[in-house]
Each structure stands twice: as C-alpha cells, then as structure tokens.
C-alpha cells in the first residue's frame, strides 16, 4: 500500500466518485478514503433528478449504461404535490426521447456502492474503505492525512466528505448559520397505501413544516423513503422536535394517517443536517477543494444535492489537472474553481432560495395547486419548470401570481 499520492479525496459519495473518475488515467495517482464500507447508509431522500442523470452521462466514463442495468433503481415519472390546504396535484416529468425514465429513486446504499464499484475500475485510482480521517495537517509540500492505522500524504486534497466534512472543519471552519441550513429526519417504511402507479415522488407542503416539506419517495419491494426537512432557523425559533412532529403528521394528518395505518417502519427516525446553497461560501484554499455537501451546494428549495455534487466533482477535477500542469497550488489560483462553480450553479441556487422564501406564504402555494388542478396548460408549464431554469424563473415573478389571481392566460408571456 502506498502512502504518497498526488491527490487524496476524502469521501466516496457521488462528488468524490465523480472527481476520481475525471482524474483517472491522466498520470496522477489518486486515493479515495471512505470512512465506512460499501454498501453504507447516507441519510438522503434517495431521489435522482433529471440533472443527476444528465451528470452521469457527462462523466469521462458514461455511467448511464451500467446504471440502467441496476435492478435497485426504480424509474419515476412525476411528482405529486400536496398544498398546505391538503389538495393534491400530479405533475408528470417532462419526458424526452432518451430511452430511459426522466428520474429514478434508489437508496444511497445501492447508488453509492454502484459509483464506488465503477471508480475501482479506474486506472491510477485506489479506493480504501473503513478509513476514517482523524486529523489533517497542511505544510509546504501538501497534506498529511492521519487515519487510525496509517498516515497518507498528498500534494492536493479534496473534501468530498459531506455536510459534516472533517476537511472543512480542519481547513475552513464555519459557524453554523441556521438561516442557510436544513434539519430533518428520515425513516424507511414498507406497505404504505395509495402510492402513485407511475412511481411519482410525493412532496407535502404543510403549514407545520413551511418553509420545508414532508416527502414520500417510492422504492422497490413496496418500500418507501419517508422524511421531512425544515429550515434550521425555523426549528430553533419554534423549538420543534422533528421526530415528534414526524410521528404526529403520520398518525394525525388527514392525508397521511389512513395511508400509514398498515405501514411498518423499518428503522427508527434518523436525523440529519444540511448546509444549503442559499449563500456563497469560500470553497477552496492552498492545495485543497471542497465539493458537494461539504461545499454547501444543496438546493435550498428541494434539498437535492446529488446533481451538484457530481457537477462540482467534475469541475474540481478540471482545476486540479490545471494546477498540476501549471504547478500552481496556491489559493489564488485554486479559487478559479470557486468562480466556475458559482458561474454554473448560482443562478439556480438563488432562484431556489427565492422559491423557499415564497413558502412563507401558504396561500400562494394553495393558489397554484388549485389553479393547476383545473388548467392543463398550467400543469404542462409546471412540469417544464421542474427542469428548465428559464421557465423556473417565472415562479419568482409577481406577474405569474397576478395572472393566476385575475384569470389571465398563464401562457401570455410565452
């Protein structure tokens, strides 16, 4: 086993795997340190958006063909929204002639293990499991990475180790900002009734949760990923017990209690905390880069972070390669990574933050769901808005809601 590598990636999730794949076979030695052994759990909604599918295809090794062969990946064809008033709205995903479903649901146990198996096939990349990093030391020649049984050395370091990144804590500590942070719980269930035949994911926007939501995402074998997420600032101000609220909704909400009557939890509630991408952060420094959840690139409205993790992993690899080519490892040069990340992601993150703020007004959500339930054109527009950024901008324009209120054609701007 080597102890020195050109690049060490701490964390073998989607972002770390993407970065490793992009760095493979270019002459750099790469080590991925994963603190657990695959398959291992990651608290997540388990839904893969159209953006994730797009990112899998953009990797140096196109991962879509092997991904489509995974029996554990369940196709999903839309989303069912529940408004604060309890009304339901089905919005099919906009389907393109791609030969596969618009979205998928797969546990992170299975998805991350799949990614790791593909990384292990890559030339010049080594993956070590059960290697939890305990300490990081920076010096002029790079980094010393101490694990329980061994110390590794690298010229460059990538923090891909999630929301509680040890790389970030050691190299770029940040005080928790509850206004840009989400708290939540997740429980796997089986035998929930009345699931959508098209495997639609469900997003329940109830007053008790806003700005946040309750979700039900179907999985193979009549199972489902169930959870809720709320802005941490709201949790703190209202002193919300998330596990208690979770059970209260399942047992008492009219949209949920009958559906969970015969359902069985497969685990106790598991909590999580996520830094949201609703503010810009510094993402790099001398010879190191943060990617994915460690960089706080989670969508503030949906809570989805896998697509941006893979995208940031790809961008990180690009600038790491440039750093080695030019022998420039200083923070000033590596900051080009930060600029490109926000150049590609900030517009959507900013819009998602504004959509999150609109959830403070439940009557707006009720209005959209009520009107769309009676208007095929509006439902089609909402479907396109799920994936098309220019259309999503309409949702933050006051004129959009004025048209709904006063009955003008919602397509007048098109």
C-alpha positions as CSV (number, residue, x, y, z in Angstrom):
1,X,0.0,0.0,0.0
2,X,1.4,3.4,-1.0
3,X,1.5,6.3,1.5
4,X,2.0,9.1,-1.0
5,X,-0.5,10.2,-3.7
6,X,-0.8,13.2,-5.9
7,X,-4.5,13.6,-4.9
8,X,-6.4,12.3,-1.9
9,X,-10.2,12.5,-2.0
10,X,-11.8,12.2,1.4
11,X,-15.3,10.8,0.9
12,X,-16.5,8.2,-1.7
13,X,-20.0,9.5,-2.3
14,X,-21.3,11.0,-5.7
15,X,-19.0,14.0,-5.6
16,X,-15.9,12.1,-4.6
17,X,-16.6,9.3,-7.1
18,X,-17.1,11.8,-9.9
19,X,-13.9,13.6,-9.1
20,X,-12.0,10.3,-9.0
21,X,-13.4,9.2,-12.4
22,X,-12.5,12.5,-14.0
23,X,-8.9,12.3,-12.6
24,X,-8.3,8.7,-13.7
25,X,-5.8,7.8,-16.4
26,X,-4.1,11.2,-16.7
27,X,-0.9,10.2,-14.9
28,X,-1.9,11.4,-11.4
29,X,-2.0,8.9,-8.5
30,X,-5.4,9.2,-6.7
31,X,-6.6,7.8,-3.4
32,X,-10.2,7.8,-2.2
33,X,-10.6,7.4,1.5
34,X,-14.1,6.2,2.6
35,X,-14.7,6.1,6.3
36,X,-17.2,3.2,6.1
37,X,-17.5,0.0,4.0
38,X,-19.8,-0.2,1.0
39,X,-22.8,-0.6,1.0
40,X,-23.3,2.1,3.7
41,X,-26.2,4.3,4.5
42,X,-26.4,8.0,3.8
43,X,-29.4,9.9,5.1
44,X,-31.0,11.3,1.9
45,X,-34.3,11.3,0.0
46,X,-32.8,8.8,-2.5
47,X,-34.3,10.6,-5.5
48,X,-32.2,11.1,-8.6
49,X,-33.4,14.1,-10.6
50,X,-33.1,14.6,-14.3
51,X,-29.9,16.7,-13.5
52,X,-28.3,13.7,-11.8
53,X,-29.0,11.5,-14.9
54,X,-27.5,14.3,-17.1
55,X,-24.4,14.5,-14.9
56,X,-23.9,10.7,-15.0
57,X,-23.7,10.9,-18.8
58,X,-21.2,13.8,-18.7
59,X,-18.5,11.9,-16.8
60,X,-15.4,10.7,-18.6
61,X,-16.8,7.2,-18.2
62,X,-20.5,7.4,-19.2
63,X,-22.2,5.7,-16.2
64,X,-25.7,5.6,-17.6
65,X,-25.5,2.2,-19.4
66,X,-24.4,0.4,-16.2
67,X,-26.8,2.4,-14.1
68,X,-29.8,1.4,-16.2
69,X,-28.9,-2.2,-15.5
70,X,-29.3,-1.8,-11.8
71,X,-32.4,-3.7,-10.5
72,X,-32.4,-1.4,-7.4
73,X,-33.1,1.7,-9.5
74,X,-36.8,2.5,-9.7
75,X,-38.0,4.7,-12.6
76,X,-40.1,7.8,-11.6
77,X,-42.3,9.7,-13.9
78,X,-43.5,12.7,-12.0
79,X,-44.2,14.4,-8.7
80,X,-47.4,14.7,-6.7
81,X,-47.6,18.0,-4.7
82,X,-49.8,18.5,-1.7
83,X,-50.6,22.1,-0.8
84,X,-51.0,23.5,2.7
85,X,-54.7,23.1,2.3
86,X,-54.3,19.4,1.6
87,X,-55.1,19.5,-2.1
88,X,-53.1,17.1,-4.4
89,X,-51.6,18.0,-7.8
90,X,-50.0,15.4,-10.1
91,X,-47.2,16.9,-12.4
92,X,-45.6,14.4,-14.8
93,X,-42.0,15.0,-15.5
94,X,-41.3,16.3,-19.0
95,X,-40.1,13.3,-20.9
96,X,-37.5,13.5,-23.6
97,X,-36.6,10.9,-26.2
98,X,-33.7,9.5,-24.2
99,X,-34.6,5.8,-23.8
100,X,-34.9,6.0,-20.1
101,X,-37.1,7.4,-17.4
102,X,-36.9,11.2,-16.5
103,X,-35.9,10.4,-12.9
104,X,-35.1,7.5,-10.6
105,X,-35.2,6.5,-6.9
106,X,-32.5,4.3,-5.5
107,X,-31.2,4.1,-1.9
108,X,-27.8,5.7,-1.3
109,X,-26.7,2.3,0.0
110,X,-27.1,1.0,-3.6
111,X,-26.2,4.1,-5.6
112,X,-23.0,5.0,-3.8
113,X,-21.9,1.3,-3.9
114,X,-22.5,1.4,-7.6
115,X,-20.4,4.5,-8.1
116,X,-17.6,3.1,-5.9
117,X,-17.6,-0.1,-8.0
118,X,-17.1,2.0,-11.1
119,X,-14.3,4.0,-9.5
120,X,-12.5,0.9,-8.5
121,X,-12.2,0.0,-12.2
122,X,-10.4,3.3,-13.0
123,X,-6.7,3.3,-13.8
124,X,-4.5,5.0,-11.2
125,X,-7.3,5.3,-8.7
126,X,-7.2,3.4,-5.4
127,X,-10.2,3.2,-3.0
128,X,-9.7,2.3,0.6
129,X,-12.8,1.6,2.8
130,X,-13.0,1.8,6.6
131,X,-10.5,4.6,6.5
132,X,-12.0,7.4,8.7
133,X,-9.8,10.5,8.7
134,X,-8.9,11.7,12.2
135,X,-6.5,14.6,11.5
136,X,-5.3,16.8,8.6
137,X,-2.0,18.7,8.6
138,X,-1.0,21.1,5.9
139,X,2.6,22.0,5.1
140,X,4.5,23.4,2.1
141,X,4.6,20.1,0.3
142,X,0.9,19.3,0.7
143,X,-1.1,17.3,3.3
144,X,-0.6,14.6,5.9
145,X,-3.8,12.7,6.4
146,X,-4.0,10.6,9.6
147,X,-6.3,7.7,9.8
148,X,-6.5,5.3,12.7
149,X,-3.9,2.8,11.3
150,X,-1.9,4.8,8.8
151,X,-0.8,8.3,7.7
152,X,-1.2,9.2,4.0
153,X,0.5,12.1,2.2
154,X,-0.7,14.1,-0.9
155,X,0.1,17.2,-2.8
156,X,-3.6,18.0,-3.2
157,X,-6.7,17.3,-1.1
158,X,-10.4,17.1,-2.0
159,X,-13.0,17.3,0.7
160,X,-16.0,15.2,-0.5
161,X,-17.0,14.0,2.9
162,X,-20.4,15.5,3.3
163,X,-22.2,18.1,5.4
164,X,-20.0,17.3,8.5
165,X,-16.8,17.4,6.5
166,X,-13.6,16.9,8.5
167,X,-11.7,18.5,5.7
168,X,-13.8,21.6,6.1
169,X,-13.6,21.6,9.9
170,X,-9.8,21.4,9.8
171,X,-9.1,23.8,6.9
172,X,-12.1,26.2,6.6
173,X,-14.2,26.1,9.8
174,X,-17.5,27.8,9.6
175,X,-20.0,28.7,12.3
176,X,-23.5,27.1,11.7
177,X,-25.8,29.6,10.0
178,X,-29.3,28.4,10.7
179,X,-30.8,30.7,8.0
180,X,-28.9,28.7,5.4
181,X,-29.2,25.2,7.0
182,X,-31.8,22.5,6.9
183,X,-32.7,19.9,9.7
184,X,-34.7,16.8,9.1
185,X,-35.4,13.1,9.8
186,X,-35.8,10.1,7.6
187,X,-37.4,6.7,8.1
188,X,-37.7,3.7,5.6
189,X,-41.2,2.2,5.6
190,X,-43.0,-0.7,3.8
191,X,-46.7,-1.2,2.9
192,X,-47.7,2.5,2.6
193,X,-51.0,2.5,0.8
194,X,-52.2,4.5,-2.3
195,X,-48.8,5.0,-3.9
196,X,-48.9,6.5,-7.4
197,X,-48.8,3.9,-10.2
198,X,-46.2,6.0,-12.0
199,X,-43.9,5.9,-9.0
200,X,-44.4,9.7,-8.6
201,X,-42.4,11.2,-5.7
202,X,-44.6,13.0,-3.2
203,X,-43.9,16.4,-1.7
204,X,-46.3,17.5,1.1
205,X,-46.1,21.2,1.9
206,X,-48.0,21.5,5.1
207,X,-48.2,24.7,7.3
208,X,-46.4,22.9,10.2
209,X,-43.3,22.5,8.0
210,X,-43.1,25.6,5.9
211,X,-40.6,26.6,4.6
212,X,-40.0,22.9,4.3
213,X,-41.8,19.7,3.4
214,X,-42.7,16.1,4.1
215,X,-41.8,13.6,1.5
216,X,-42.6,10.0,0.4
217,X,-40.4,8.5,-2.3
218,X,-41.3,5.0,-3.5
219,X,-38.7,2.2,-3.6
220,X,-38.8,-1.3,-5.0
221,X,-40.4,-4.1,-2.9
222,X,-43.3,-1.9,-1.7
223,X,-40.9,0.2,0.4
224,X,-40.5,4.0,0.6
225,X,-38.2,6.6,1.9
226,X,-40.2,8.9,4.1
227,X,-39.0,12.1,5.8
228,X,-39.3,15.8,6.5
229,X,-37.0,18.7,6.3
230,X,-37.3,22.2,7.8
231,X,-35.1,25.3,7.8
232,X,-33.0,25.1,10.9
233,X,-33.8,28.7,11.8
234,X,-37.5,27.7,12.0
235,X,-36.7,24.6,14.1
236,X,-34.7,26.7,16.5
237,X,-37.2,29.6,16.8
238,X,-40.3,27.3,17.2
239,X,-38.4,24.7,19.3
240,X,-39.6,21.9,17.0
241,X,-39.0,18.3,18.0
242,X,-38.6,16.8,14.5
243,X,-39.1,13.2,15.4
244,X,-42.2,14.0,17.4
245,X,-43.6,16.2,14.5
246,X,-42.9,13.4,12.0
247,X,-44.9,10.9,14.0
248,X,-47.7,13.4,14.7
249,X,-48.1,14.0,10.9
250,X,-48.2,10.3,10.1
251,X,-50.7,9.5,12.8
252,X,-52.9,12.6,12.6
253,X,-52.8,14.4,9.2
254,X,-55.9,13.5,7.1
255,X,-53.7,13.0,4.0
256,X,-51.4,10.5,5.8
257,X,-53.0,8.6,8.7
258,X,-55.0,6.2,6.6
259,X,-52.1,5.5,4.3
260,X,-49.8,4.6,7.1
261,X,-52.4,2.6,9.0
262,X,-50.8,-0.7,7.9
263,X,-47.4,0.6,7.2
264,X,-44.4,-0.6,9.1
265,X,-41.2,1.4,9.8
266,X,-38.0,-0.4,9.0
267,X,-35.9,1.7,11.3
268,X,-36.1,4.4,14.0
269,X,-36.0,8.0,12.7
270,X,-32.6,9.2,11.7
271,X,-31.7,12.9,11.9
272,X,-29.6,14.9,9.6
273,X,-28.4,18.5,9.0
274,X,-27.5,20.0,5.6
275,X,-25.8,23.3,4.7
276,X,-27.9,24.9,2.0
277,X,-26.5,26.6,-1.1
278,X,-28.5,29.8,-0.4
279,X,-25.4,31.8,0.3
280,X,-22.0,31.8,-1.4
281,X,-19.1,30.3,0.6
282,X,-15.4,30.0,0.1
283,X,-14.8,26.6,-1.5
284,X,-11.1,26.2,-1.7
285,X,-7.6,27.2,-0.4
286,X,-4.0,26.2,-0.8
287,X,-3.9,22.8,-2.5
288,X,-7.5,21.9,-1.5
289,X,-11.0,22.0,-2.8
290,X,-14.4,21.3,-1.2
291,X,-17.2,19.6,-3.3
292,X,-20.8,18.6,-2.9
293,X,-22.4,18.8,0.5
294,X,-19.0,19.7,2.0
295,X,-19.1,22.8,-0.1
296,X,-22.8,23.6,0.8
297,X,-24.1,23.2,-2.7
298,X,-27.5,21.8,-1.7
299,X,-30.6,23.2,-3.5
300,X,-32.4,25.4,-0.9
301,X,-35.9,24.6,-2.2
302,X,-35.8,20.9,-3.0
303,X,-32.9,19.8,-0.7
304,X,-31.4,17.9,-3.6
305,X,-27.6,17.8,-3.6
306,X,-26.5,14.8,-5.7
307,X,-26.5,16.5,-9.1
308,X,-24.5,19.5,-7.8
309,X,-22.1,17.1,-6.0
310,X,-21.3,15.3,-9.3
311,X,-21.1,18.6,-11.2
312,X,-18.7,20.1,-8.6
313,X,-16.6,16.9,-8.7
314,X,-16.2,17.3,-12.4
315,X,-15.3,21.0,-12.1
316,X,-12.8,20.2,-9.2
317,X,-11.0,17.6,-11.4
318,X,-10.6,20.1,-14.2
319,X,-8.9,22.7,-11.9
320,X,-6.8,20.0,-10.1
321,X,-5.5,18.9,-13.5
322,X,-4.7,22.5,-14.4
323,X,-2.9,23.0,-11.1
324,X,-0.6,20.0,-11.7
325,X,0.0,21.1,-15.3
326,X,1.0,24.6,-14.3
327,X,2.5,23.7,-10.9
328,X,0.2,26.3,-9.3
329,X,-1.3,25.2,-6.0
330,X,-1.8,28.5,-4.2
331,X,-5.2,29.6,-3.0
332,X,-5.4,32.4,-5.5
333,X,-5.2,30.0,-8.5
334,X,-7.4,27.3,-7.0
335,X,-10.1,30.0,-6.4
336,X,-10.8,29.6,-10.1
337,X,-12.7,26.5,-9.1
338,X,-15.0,28.6,-6.8
339,X,-15.7,31.0,-9.6
340,X,-16.7,28.3,-12.1
341,X,-18.9,26.5,-9.6
342,X,-20.9,29.6,-8.9
343,X,-20.9,30.7,-12.5
344,X,-22.6,27.4,-13.3
345,X,-24.8,27.0,-10.2
346,X,-25.5,30.3,-8.5
347,X,-28.5,31.4,-10.7
348,X,-30.4,28.2,-9.9
349,X,-29.4,28.3,-6.3
350,X,-30.5,31.9,-6.0
351,X,-33.9,31.2,-7.6
352,X,-34.4,28.2,-5.3
353,X,-33.7,30.4,-2.3
354,X,-36.4,32.8,-3.6
355,X,-38.8,29.9,-4.0
356,X,-38.0,28.8,-0.5
357,X,-38.9,32.3,0.8
358,X,-42.3,32.1,-1.1
359,X,-43.2,29.1,1.1
360,X,-43.6,31.6,3.9
361,X,-46.9,32.4,2.1
362,X,-49.0,29.2,2.1
363,X,-51.9,30.9,0.3
364,X,-49.6,31.2,-2.8
365,X,-49.0,27.5,-2.9
366,X,-52.7,26.8,-2.4
367,X,-53.4,29.1,-5.3
368,X,-51.0,27.4,-7.7
369,X,-52.2,23.9,-6.9
370,X,-55.9,24.9,-7.1
371,X,-55.5,26.6,-10.5
372,X,-53.2,24.0,-12.0
373,X,-55.7,21.3,-11.0
374,X,-58.1,22.9,-13.5
375,X,-55.7,24.0,-16.1
376,X,-53.8,21.5,-18.4
377,X,-51.6,24.3,-19.8
378,X,-50.5,25.4,-16.4
379,X,-49.7,21.8,-15.4
380,X,-47.6,21.4,-18.5
381,X,-45.8,24.6,-17.7
382,X,-45.1,23.5,-14.1
383,X,-43.8,20.2,-15.5
384,X,-41.3,22.1,-17.7
385,X,-40.4,24.4,-14.8
386,X,-39.1,21.4,-12.8
387,X,-36.1,21.0,-15.2
388,X,-35.8,24.2,-17.2
389,X,-34.2,27.1,-15.4
390,X,-35.6,29.9,-17.7
391,X,-39.1,28.7,-17.0
392,X,-38.5,28.2,-13.3
393,X,-37.7,32.0,-13.1
394,X,-41.4,32.6,-13.8
395,X,-42.2,31.2,-10.3
396,X,-40.4,34.1,-8.6
397,X,-42.1,36.8,-10.7
398,X,-45.1,38.6,-9.1
399,X,-46.7,38.8,-12.5
400,X,-47.0,35.0,-12.5
401,X,-49.3,35.1,-9.4
402,X,-51.2,38.1,-10.6
403,X,-52.2,36.2,-13.7
404,X,-53.4,33.3,-11.6
405,X,-55.3,35.6,-9.3
406,X,-57.0,37.6,-12.1
407,X,-57.5,34.8,-14.5
408,X,-55.3,36.0,-17.4
409,X,-53.8,33.4,-19.7
410,X,-50.9,31.8,-17.9
411,X,-49.1,31.4,-21.2
412,X,-49.3,35.0,-22.2
413,X,-45.6,35.5,-21.7
414,X,-44.6,32.6,-23.9
